[in-house]
Structures are given as structure tokens and as C-alpha cells.
Amino acid sequence: MVGAEVTPENLGDAIAQAIGIEIATIPVYLYTYYSIDRTPGDALKPGQDAISGRLVQELTSKGMGLAEANKIALDLSAQLMVYCNKAGAIILSVAIEEMLHMSLASNVCQALVGTPQLIGKSPGPPWPVRLPGHEPQFDINLAPFSLEQLITFLKIESPTPLPTELLEGAPIPYTTIGRFYEMIIECIENNDLEYFPERPQLVPGRHYYAQNNIDTLYYDKEHKPTYVNADDSGDLIYVQDRASAVEALKLITRQGEGNMGTGMGPNDEVPCNKPTDQDFDDSTKQELCHFDKFAEIYCDYEALEGTFKGYNLGGISDYFVINAPKNPKASDYTDPAFRSMAVLINGVYSYIFVMSEACYKQDSNTQYQTFMFGIHKSMIFILNSLCGDIAKMTYTVGKETFNAMPTFENYPFGLLNSPKSQLIDLYNAALALYPKASYLQQRFLDLPDVPLN
């Protein structure tokens, strides 16, 4: 770790490493998000009604009177519904901003180094993986929502070093993602570098990254709608010179780690104190940075779990977290329908990066068409729909029943046919085994046809 430095000679490698760090977080956050059932229950009795009925049964079975059980169950079920929706909204809001961070870092790469390499850079399999260069190293898993998984998220986003002995690392070692970006910023600020603003970038003002959508919204106990992202927290930045490059990199760290406030403590201690001004990433103090978003849902989880245990009830995750496998691969699914759906999702997920990289090789008009009608449609509509579909599929291993989950693997598109045509072949193969996916046919046909090269 001693002497670790970003210099003009290794700046290109450092920026590529930064892009890899941002990409590495995306499948992890998405996997955990899709393990949360935001309308728990069943088809006949979804949501709070199902939870309250279950709680009444559990409370009365422990000797509580029916009237008291009804009152407590109604309150607890409302708290649980707010919590699971808020947790889901927060995790997805972070995943969306990680896509923004990937593009901000890619803009810096384009202006200083050349076209960013995004295709095939998503990590795994196999999982677990580790953030490249992070000291100390720690395992990152595709895993369902839990306190343990939130600890991993907090380690990723911690603004202060993890309290563990450091080791020599590679490629470029760093103790926090924020410190790594500071090293890149110091190199940019202290050297006379050549910029190429004429190269195509993803520029602000075109609504490429919507700060919020229906899935980053949750309702409180009074049914008041709340979006977890703020409109003024940041947009894409057109990198033309030293100042704009530094601005883009500082935005990434401000949204992720905040302004270097309190991070993880010894023994994975999570700060549950009230956020301070430096924990917000927007000027109006409406949106917390990633670390404090995760700290909030971690601390809320512990508090609500304590309330449930006070009534001798089970863990709260039993009510809204599906039984998702840990670190699955598409090849793990023996059912052909499950496997074909997992492979299709991998194709859609991989095509997002194909389209993203293509945006740095196209003129402005084509770029807009690719991003708005390709990435938005695939990320928001197709990927979200398919991940929701596969999570409803169940399979049994021994005596345990699991929900199938997306595996977020890089799909190896061939060179003889366009990625879009290969994606449509994957869709048709999945459709033959899972006819319910027919509603997505036009969405696939409408995707832009983007070449690999």
C-alpha cells in the first residue's frame, strides 16, 4: 500500500479500474433487490392483509387475545410493508446511480484515454468476487437481502477505511473507493494532460438517467409517496477539461461515500446516529449518500426486528425475502425453462453494456436513440420484467425449496450475427419453454441493433 499512486503513466489503468469497480457493484445490488418481495403474500391475499392475518395467527397461538392481536398485527404489518418497500426502493436507487457512475467514469476515460471498455467486464462467475485493489479484501456475493448482505454493501461504500490490517494489493491498492478516486483526481489536478472533448460522450440534460421511477418510490404509514433520489443530486457531466473531469469524479464519490463522514466501525459496527449534513449528496439535503442509505435500512431492520422479537415473533425477513440461492449460475438450473430464462436475462444484461460502450463510438443522434430506446427499455422494462418472472419459479434441492434468480453472467455474443439477433434467438428459445413471456416480444423487436465492433 505504501507508495500507491496514480500517475500520468498508469492513469488509463486507474480509470479502467474505477469503471470496473462501478460495474462490479451493479449485479450485486440488483440481485439483492430482486430477492425482496415488495408485495408479500399470495395472489389471493397480497400485501398487508396477508401479513396481518399471519401475524394474528402467530400472536393468538402464543396466548394473546384476539382483539389485542388484531391491533398489534395491523401496526406491525404496516411497519413491515413500509420497510420492505423502502429497502427495495433504496437498493434500486443505488443501482441506478452506479450505472450513472459507470458513465461518468467512462466520460473521463473517453476524454483522456479513449473508448471505455465495458463489454464483458461484469464480474463472475464464479462468485464470490472481490473489488479490484481494495484493501482489505472481502467477499462479495450474489445473495438475498439480509443484515449480512447489508454489511457487505456498507463495506463497499464505506467513506472511511475498514479497520483491518492492510495488505499489499494489485492492480492499484486503495482503502476506500472514495480514496481511490481522490488519487485519480490528484493526478488530474497536478498534471498537464491532453483532453479530447470532440470524442462522443454521454452528456447531461438529455434525461439519460432518470433519478426516479416507480420502483424507487415507497409509501410511509400514512401512505405518503416518497422518492429516495433527489432531482438535484447530480447528472452526467460533459468532460472537456481538468475542471469538468474533477467535477465528474467528485460527484461519484459524493453520491457513494458522501463527504467522508463516519464509516464502518470495528467488528462491522454500523453507525446508527442521525445523519449529518455531510452524509447527504444533494444541496437541499433530501438524498443520503449510498453508505448512509444502506446504514439507514440496516439500522431500521435491527429496530423492527427487535420489535418483532419483543412479541416472540420470528425474523422480519421471513415475511418479505424470497428464498433465493446464493451465487447461482444458469448452468445450476436443471429445468430447461429456468435455465433458458436465466440465459436470456444474461443476454439482456450483457447487451446493456454492449449498447453503453457503443454510445462512445456513435454520433450524438444515434447515441440518443441507442440510450433512450435501448438501454432504458432493456434496463427498466425487459430486465425488470424477466427478473420478476424468474423469481416466481421455484425448484427443490433436497428438502429445501428455492426461488430461481437471475445470475447476471456475461453472455458471450458471437461475431457472425449481430448481438440483437442472438438476443432474439435467446428470447424465442425461452418463449418456447415459458410462453408467459410473450408480452415482451415487441420490446425485444424494438431494441436498437448495435454491433459488437
N, C-alpha and C positions, 0 to 999 in steps of 0.2 A: 504493500500500500504506500510505503514511503516513496516519494518521488513520482507518484502517479500524476500525469499531466496531459492535458490536451494541447497539442501544438499544431502549427500550420501543416506539418508533415502527416500527422495522424488525424487531422480534423475530419476528413472524409470517413474514416473508420469510426470515429466517435459519433458522427451524425447517424451513420448506418446503425450503430449500436443503439442509439436513442430511439430510432424508428422501431428497431426490434423489440425494445423494452415496451413501447406503447402497444405494439401488435400482440405481445405475449399476454397482456392483461385482458384483451378482448374476449377470447374464448372462455377464460376462467369466470369472468363476471357474467357472461351470457349463460353459461351452463348453470351457475347457481341461481340466476334469475328464473330460468325455466323450470327449476325444481320447486318453485313456490307456486302453490295453488291460490290465486288471488280471489277465487270464488269457491272456497272449500265447501264440501258437502257432496251431494249427488244430483243427478239430473232431475229427480222428483222434488228434492228439497235442497236447493243450493244456498250457500251463504250463511248468514247469521241464524236463520231459522234452524238449519241443520245442526249448527254448533250449539245453540242454546238448548235444543232438545237433548242432545247428547250430554251436555253438562248437567241438566236437570236429572237425567237418569243416574249419572255418576254421583251427584250430591245426595240424592234421596237414598241411593244404595248404601251410603255411609251413615244413614240415620237422620239426615236433615229433613225438616218438614217441607211439604210441597210448596207452600207459599213463599217461604224464605229461599228455597232452592230456585224457584222461578225468578225471583228478584235478582239474586246473585248471578244466575246464569245469563240473564238478559244483559247485565252490566259487563260481565266478563266476555261474553261473546261479542259485544260491541267493541270492547278494547282490542280483542284479538283480530277482528276484521279490520280495524284501523291500522293495527300494527303490521299485519301481513301485506296489506296494500301499500303502506308507506315504505316498508322494507323493499318490496318489489320495485316501486317507483324510483327509489333512491339508487338501487343497484343498476337499473337500466339507464338512469340518467348519467351515471358514471361511465357506463359502457359507451354511450353516445359521445361523451366528451373525450373518451380515449380515441375514438375514431377522429375527432377533431384534432387531438394532439398528434396523431399519426400524420395528418395532413399538414399541420403547422410545421412539424419537423421535416416533412417532405418538401415543403416550400423552401425552407432554409437549405436543404440539400440541393434542390434544383438551382437555386440562385448562386450557390457557392461551389458545388461539386459536379452536379449533373443529375440525370434522371434517377429518382429513388427506386430502389429495388424492393418491391412489395410482394411479388408473386412467390408463393411457397415459403414465406418467412414465418408463418404461424407455427408455434411450437408443437412438438409431439406429433404422433405417438413415438415412443411410449411416454406416458406420464407416470410419476410427477416430473416437472421440469423446474429449472431454476432461472432467475433473472440473470442475463449475461453480465458478469462483472460485479454483481452485488456482493458486498462483504458485511456481515457474514452471509453465507449461503443458507437458504431454507427451501424446503419443498413446497411446490405449488401444484395443487391437484384440481382436476375436474371433479367437483364434489358438490353434494346438495347443501342447501342453506343450513348453517349451524353456527354455534359460537366458535367452534374450531375454525370453520371456513372464514368467519369474520376476522379472526385473529390473523389469518394469512393475508386478507385484504389490508388490514391495518399495517402489517409489516411491509407490504408493497408500497403503501402510501405514506409511511411514517416520515415526518419532517425532520426528525432527529435520529441519529444512528441507533441501531438496535444494540442494547447493552450486552454485547458478546465479544469475546476476543476476536480480533481481525486476523485474516489470513492473506497471504499473497494471492491475488486473483488475476484473471485474464478474461476478456481481452484488455479492457481498461478498468481497473478496480475503482469502486466508489462505495460510500457508506449509505447514501440515500440517493434516490432518483433526483431530488432537488439539488444535492451537491454535485451530481454528475452534470446536470445542466449548467450549474454555475461554472464548472470547469470549461465547458464549451463556450459559455458567454465570455469568460475571462480571455480565452484565446481570440475570440472575435473582437473584443474591445481593445486588445493590446497589440493587434497586428493589422497591417495594411493589406487587406485581402481584396481580390477582384470579384466583383458581383456581375451576374448576367441576368438582369431583370427582364430581358426580352424572352427568355425561356418561359413556356407556359406554366402557370401556377393555378391553384385553386384560390380565387380571390374573394374578398369579403363583399357583402351587400347583395349576394345572389341567393341567399337562403339555402345554401348547400347543406348546412347543418341546422335543422330546426332545434331550438333549445328544448322544446317540449312537444310531446304528442300525447295521445290518450293514455299511453302506458306509463308516462311519467307523472300521472295525476293520481292523487288519492283523496279520500274524503275523511274528515275528522268525525268525532262522535255526534256533532251537530249537523253532519252531512254537508259541511262547507268544503268546496273543492279547493285543493292546494296543489300547485305545480312545484316540483322540487328544484327546478332550474330557474334562474333569473335571466331575464332578457338582456341585462347589461353585464353579464359575467364574461363575455368575450366572443369574438367571431374569428374567422380566418383573417390572416394578415398577409398582405402582398409584400414579399421580401424583396427590397430593391437596394438596400444599403446596410451599413452597420447598425444604424438605429432600429430599422424595422426587423432585422434578424434578431437583435437582442430583445425587442418587444415581443416577438413570437415565442421565443424560448422562455421568457419570464411569464408569459400567460400560461404556458404549460405547467410550470411549477406552482404558480399561484392557484390554479384550479385543482391541482393534485394535492400538494402538500400545504397549501396556504402560504402564509408569510412566516414560515419557520416557527410556528408555535410549539406547544407541548406535543411530543410524540409518544411512542411506546415506552413504558417503564420497565424496570426489572421484572423478570418472571412473567413476561407478556401482560403486564399491568396496563389496563386501558384507562385513560383519563376520562372520568365521567363528570367533570366540573362543567359549569355553564360556559359555552363558547365565548371567547373574547373577540374584539374587532379583527384581530389578525387571523382568525380562523375562517373568515368569510372571503370569498373570491370576487365579490362584486361591490361596487361603490355604495349601493343602497343597503348593504348588509342583509340581503334576503337569501343568499345561497351560500351554504357552507362549502369549504373545500372537500375534496374526496376523503381525506383522512377523517375529518370531523363528521362527515355524513355517515361513514362506517362506524365511528365511535358512538354516534347517536343511536343507531339501531342496535349496536351491541349493548349499550347501557340500558336502553328501553327493553331489550329482550330479557336481561337479567332482572329488571324490576318487575316485569309482567310475570316472568317465571316464578319469582318469589311470591307474588300474589296467588298464583295457582297452587303453589306448594303449601301456602297457608291454609288452603281449603282441602289439603291432602289430595290434590288432583295431579295428573301426570304432566309431563313436559309439554310446553306450548307448541313445539314443532310437530307433535303428533297430530295436530289439528289442521295444519296447512302446508306441510312439506311432504311432497310425494317421496316414495321410496326409490330414489334414483341410485343407480350403481355408481361406484367410484372409478374414475378413469376408464370408461368403456371405449372400445374400438368397434367399428362397424362389423369387423370380422367376428366379434364376440356373439353377434345375434344369429342364432341358428335358424330362426324363422325367416324365410326368404322375403316376406313383406317388410319385416322390421329392418332387415339388412338393406334392402333396396331403398327404403325411406332414409336410412342413415347415410347411405352413399349419396343420394340425391341432395340431402342437406349439406353434405361436404362439398358437393359440386357448386351449390348456390353460394355457400360461404366462401369458397375459393374464388368464384367468379367476381365477388365483390372486390377482391384485391387485384384481379386482372383488370377490372374496369377502373379502379383507383389509379393503378400505375399508368393505364392508357391516358388518363386525364393530363398527364405530364408530357404527353407526346402529341397532343392534338391542338388544333386552333381553338379559340375561345368558344365559338358557336357549337362545334362538335363536342367540346368538353362539357358544356352546359347540358346538352342532350344526354350524354353518357351519364353524368352525375344525377341529374334530376329524374330521368326516366329509367335509368339503370340501377344505380346504387340505392336510391330511395325506394324504388319498387321492390328490389330484391331484399334489402335490409328490413324495411318496415313491413311490407306486405307478405312477400313469399317466405322469407326466412322465419318470420314470426308465426305465420300460419303453419308451416311444416313442423316447426319445433313444438307448437301446441298440439298438433296431430299426433306426433310420435310419442309424446309424453302420456297420451291416453292408452297406449298399447302396453300390455302387461305380459310378463313371462315369469316362469318359475324356475328357480335353481334350488334343488333340494326341497326344503320346506318353506323357502322364502320367496315371496312374490315381489318383483321389481317392476317399475315403470321404465320402458325404453326411453332413451335420451339421445339427443344429438351428440355426435362425437367430435365435431369441429376439427376434422383432419384435413390436411392439404389434399385436394383431388388432383391427380396427375393428368392434366389435359394433354392429349396427344397433339402432334403437329400437322397431321394430314387433313383434319377437318377443323372448322372453327370451334372455339370453346362453346359458343351458343348452341351450335348443332349437337355437340356432345352432351350439353346440358339438357336439351330437349329429348335426346335419346334416354338419358337417365330418368327424366320425368315420365316418359312413356313406359319405361320398364317398371317404375314404381306404381304407375297408374294401373297397370295390368294386374298388380297384386293388391293394390289399395285404391279401389275405384272412387272412394270418397274424396280423393284429391283432384277430381275433375274440375272443381270450381277454380282451380289455379291455371287452367290451360291457357287462357288468353293472356294472363300475366306473363307466362313464360314466352309466348309468341311475341309479345310486345317488347321484350328486352332488347337493347341495342346489340348488334353483332360486332363484338370487339375482338380483334385478332390478338394472338399472344405476342407477336413481334410487330 
